[in-house]
Amino acid sequence: MISHLPVNHPLRPLYRVVAGLVGAYSLVFGIAAFSRTRGTPLFAHTNLPWVLGLRANLAFALLSIVSGAVLVVCAVIGRNLDFLVNTLGGLLFMWSGCSCSASCRPTPTSWASR
């Protein structure tokens, strides 16, 4: 499969800029969320503050800082590193979404209440 993905795609500079912007936003979000959730438990799930339109706990803030920094660094370095990180990150997000969707089975009462 990896042999079918083009390494020298004509839109690759655009993809690199977009990945850098997404990484910068994620980094800014993570820093803002970290400043708002500093005193809360790591995986808190109640009374979470709103940060840039999302609810965040400390774990999500730290994950956003790390992932944003990785995206920005890879976009700056370029070469094939940004291609590899963006491809693997996309696959990780797809796997995560599919596994969460598969594990969230609705109960019969949740369907009846609609």
RAPE-V360301 format. One record per helix or strand of 3 or more residues. SS is the DSSP state (a for helix, b for strand). FROM is the first residue (numbers start at 0). TO is the last residue. If there is no record, write none. Layout:
ss,from,to
SS,FROM,TO
SS,FROM,TO
This chain:
ss,from,to
a,1,3
a,11,35
b,48,50
b,53,55
a,57,76
a,80,102
a,107,111
